[in-house]
């Protein structure tokens, strides 16, 4: 689903291999009814899927993530859309949106302290406010 792209190893910011999402043009999704689209078009800047008539989406252009994290996120979302229920997949999209509001959004490698802090904040947001679609 992803393709590794080698980079120069001259600086720490380029020491990781980057990824380009090269999954299928359409990802099959799980639906509960026959009147909803059964695929998400991964060529679009906004991936939209439905559950019970409710539209759920992830807008890749709106996420304030570094390009490597966007590509990793696309692979992750494609997997989540194929394997999980639509409402579970939207929770993963919400996590990407949360990630874009943290210091981790600038890219890899992540400082351990920053990662732990961001995960604790994510846990708080999930515990304090239940998601209503």
Secondary structure, 3 states (H helix, E strand, C coil): CEEEECCCCCCHHHCCCEEEECCCCEEECCCCCCCCCCEEECCCCEEEEEECCEEEEEECCCCCCCHHHHHHHHHHHHHHHHHCCHHHHHHHHHHHHHHCCCHHHHCCCCCHHHHHHHHHHHHHHHHHCCCCC
